[in-house]
């Protein structure tokens, strides 16, 4: 019997730094427990950009060609054997991490810490698990979350970075009436501001080195006040770095009229000076939530944290957040969050999209925040 011809699909595949190729790959039917999704929107994030520019993200380097993208949504086009609750035509957000569902972390609800987690578009595990910059993908059905009727596919793609903030906010026990400071107003930082406001924060302010982004945050109501950190040469010693960090944040706190600090600090940059400042930015008994991914080893003012009982917490991805994220996006309680998507490209323009994200401004001088690849059809 001659082999059955299967259709092919356009796919953006990364082979190395800035070596992104559009290929036609075989489209296989979904296996047991899987559904096939036509991917209609993929948001690009910082980890995608690191892979594109350097062929690696931190310690995780490409060992084979990889399809990037993990902030995505689309439409179910086929279901595999044993799938219940999903039918062809269902609009879904795609949760990118595939957990083992067997280990103690998975059984306790902390599946983001699963040691056998495989994450779409990450080179941490090998063979790599391809991401969403493809026309169709097969994915476990239980990780496909139906979109509310008034959520677009771009909303569904935003559910992934919003989930990062939801998980961090839960760990920080973010509550109504607290004051919140956000370091970094890229897409993640702006989502942190939006989530804090929707929670009922008494005040939300932001710090960055980019005045244009701070202006965007304040003009659009993400933050009530902002502070632009002055650029400075790198400190020559760790003692000098710690001294500078304390002096810089004291100036910002005085400008905000909050000399004692803020109840919750979301650190979204990963930059060592900002992490150092965040410890001093928290009020006694407050919390610092580390969200940005930075250098592996840092110098921190731990004595200041210990003496003032400032909790420094880490946050890694998310668990059990998608229904809440989609609910918030559906209700419109996150303010102007849709303004985060500033530029859109077709799949065949993926390399152009990454180059724009790397530049940070388009040819007309407009700021780039969130770039989406795909076709967000109604």
N, C-alpha and C positions, 0 to 999 in steps of 0.2 A: 504494500500500500504506500502510495506516495505521501510525503509529509504534508500536513495541512498548513497553508499559508496564513500567517497571522498578520494583522495590521501593524503598522509602525507609528510612532508618535514623536513629534519634535521634543527634544530635551536639551536643556543647557547644562553642559558637563564641564567641570573644572579639572584641568590636568596639572596645573601648577600656577605659580604667581602670574596673574593677568593672562592666563591661557584658558579662556572660557570658549568652548566650542558648542555650536548647535548641531546636535546629532539626531538621527532618527533611530529610535530603539524599538525593539519588539514590544508590543502591548500584550501582556499575558492576562488571562482571566483571573479573577480573584479566587484565592484558595479558601478552604474552610475557615469560617470565622472572620473573613475579610469582606470589605466592600470596595468597589472601584469608584474613584472620585475624579470627576473632571475638575482640575484645579483652576479656579477663575481669579484668584487674587492671592499674591504672596508678598508680604512686606519684608523688606531687607533690614537686617539689624547689624549691629557692630561686629558680631562674630562672623557673619557672612562676609563682611567687608575685609576682616583680617584674613580669612581664607583666600579671598580673591587677590588681595594685594601681596600676601606673603606665602601663600600655600600652607599656612598653619594658623592656629589660634592658640596662643600660649604654648603649652607642651604638646598639643595635639596637631601633628603634621600629617599631610596627605601621604598615604601609602599606596593609593590607587585613585583613579579618576572618581570624582564625587559630584553628585548633584546637590547644590546648595538650596537653602530656603526651608523655613520651619514655621513661619507665621502665615497661616494659610486657611482658605475656605474654598468651597466649591459645591458641586452637585453630584449626588450619587448616581452613577450610570449603570452599575451592575452589583449584585450581591452574591456572595459565595454560599456554599452549603452551610446550614446551621445558623445563619444570621436571622435574627428576629428584631423587629422594631424599626428597621430601616427598609425603605422601598426606593426603587428607582425614582428620581426626581426630588428626593429630600435634599434640601439645602443644609450644608453642615460646615461647622468649624472643625479643623483638623488638629487634634492634640498630638504633638510630634513625638513624645517620648513613649517607648514601648517597654513596660515594666515586666518583671517575671511573674508577678502575682503569687509567688510562692514563699519568698523570704520574709523574715520578721518585720522588715520595714514596710513591705507591701501589705502584709496582714494587719499592721497597726495603722495604716492610712498614710504613712510617710513614704510613699513609693518614689518620690523624687530622689531619695537616698538609696534606692535599689542598686546593689552592686552589679547586677546584670542588666541594668537599663541600657537600651539601645535608642539613640536619639537621632531623628532624621537630620541630616546635614552635618553631623559631628564626626570628626575623625578620631574620637577617643577610642572607639572600638573598631576591630577589624575582623571580618570584612566590614567596610563602612556601610551605613544605612543611608540610602539616597534620600534627598529632601524633596521639596515641592516644586522646584522649577522644572516641571515637566507637564505635559498636557494632561495626562492621566496618571494616577498612582493607586496602588492597592494598599490598604491599610486596615488594621484591626477595627472591626465595626464598633467595639465598645469605646474606642477613642475618637469616634466621630459624633459631634454634638450638634443636634438640630438647631438651626438658626431661628430665632423668633421672627415672626412675619415682617416686622419693621426693621430688621437688621440687614444691611447690605453685606455683600461678600467682603468688602473692605472692613466693615465692622467685625466680621468673623475673623479676619486676619489680625485685627487689633486685640482680639481676645487673648492672644498668646502673650504679648508684652504686658497687657493689663494683668494677666494671671501672675506674672512675676511680682508685680506690685501688691496684688491681693495677698499672695503668700507672705511677702515681707511685712505687710501691715498686720496680718494675723499674728506673726511672730512678735512684732513690736507691741501688740495689744493696743493698736491705734483706736482712740475713743473720742467721742464727741466732746468738744470744749478744750481740747489740747492745742497747744501751739506747735507748729511744724516748720522746720527749716529743711530745704532741699538743696543739696549741692549738685549742680549740673542740670541744665535745662535742655538737654537733648530730648528725644522722644520718651525715654524712660523717666527722666526727671519731670517732664511735663505731665506724664501719666500719674506720677507720685503726687504732684500738686492737685490734679483733678480728683484723685481718690481721696486725698485728705479733705478736700473741700466737701465732697459728697458724704463723707463720714461725719461732717459737722465740726471740723476744726475751727477753733476760735480765730486762728490766724495762720496763713500760709505764706512764707517768704522764700526767696530763692537766691542762690549765689552761683556765679559763673565767671569765666574770663572773657566771655563773648557778649558784648553789649547788645548786639543785634538780637541774639536769642533772648536775652533778658528783657529787651523791649517788647518782643513778641509775647513773652510770658505775661508781662504786666498789662499790655494793651488788650490782650484777649482774656484777661481775668483768671489766668492760671495761678498767679501770685499777686498778693496785694502790695508787695514791696520787693525790691531787688537790690543787690549789691554786686558791683563788678570788681573782681579782684585785680589789682594792678599786676602787670607782667614784671617778673624779676629774674635775675640770673640764678642759676641753681646754687643752692647753699654748698659751701665747701666742706662743712662738717655736719654730723648728725645733731650736735648741740645747737649749731646755728639754724638748722632747719626747724628744730622744735621751737626755738625762740621766735623765729619768723612766723611760724604757724600760729603761735599764741597771740602775737602782736596783730597779725592780720585779722584773726577772727574777733579779737576785742574791738577793733575798729568797726567791723561789720555789725557786731552786737550793739554798739553804741549808736550806730546809724539807724538800726531797727528799733532802738529804744527798749531793748531787751538785754540789759547788762548781765542778768543772771543766766541767760540762755533759754533754750527751747525744750519743750517736753520730749519731742521726738525729732531726731535728725535722720533723714534719708540721704545716704552718701551714694550718689549715682555716677560718680566719675571714675573711681578706681585709682585716682591720682594720689600719690603718697602725701603731698602737702594738704590736700583736702581731707584725707582721712585723719591726719593729725589735727587739723582744725576742728573736725567734727566732734572730737572728744571734748574739746573746750567749749564747743557750741551747745552742748547738751546741759540742761539744768541739773543741779544735784538731784540724784534719784531718777534722772531721765534715761533715754535709750538712744543708742546709735545703731542704725540698721545699715549694714554694709551690703550694697547691691552691685555697685560697679566692680568689674573684674580688673584688677591691676597687677602690680608686680607680686611675685611669690613671697618675698620677704620685705618687711617694712619696719621702720623705727616708729614706735608709738609712745605717747606720753601716758603710759599705763598707771603711773603713780597718781596722776590727776584723776583718772577714771576710778581707781580704787578708793581714793580718799573721799570722793564725792558720790560713790556708789552709782556710777554711770555704767549701765549695761551695754557692752559692745556685742552685737549679735550678727551672725552671718545668715545669709539667705541664698538658697540654691534652687533655681527654677521654681517649681510649684507642684502642688498636689491638691486634687479635688477643688479646683477653682473655676473651671470652665462654665458650669451652670450659673455661678454668681457673676462672672465676668460678662456673660451674654445677657444676663438680666439687667445689669447696670447699663450696658450699651443700648439695650432695648428701651429702657425707661427714659433715657436721655438725661440721667442724673449726673453725668460727668462733664457737663458744660460743653465748651467748644472743642471737644476731643477730636472730632472729625477733621478739624483744621490741621491736625498733625500730618495728614497725608498731603504732601505738597507737590509730588510729581508722580506720574504714571507712565509705564512703558509696556509694550507687548513682549511676549516671551522671546521673540527673535531679536529684541533689542536689549537683552540682558546685560551684555558687556557695556553698552552705553549707559545703562542704569547704574551699574557699579562705578563707572568712572565719574558720573555725576555725584554720586554719594561721597566718593573720595574727595572731590573738589569742595563740596559744601555749599557752592553757589552755582546757579545756572548761567547761561550766556547773557541773560537779562539782569543778572545781579541778584536774583531772588534767592533767599535762604532755602537750603534743603534740609528737611527734617525726616520725614518718612517717605521712602520711595516704594511704590507698589508695582509689581510686575503681574500682568494678566489681563483678564477681561471681566471687569465687575459688571456683568450684565444684570438687568432687572429680573 
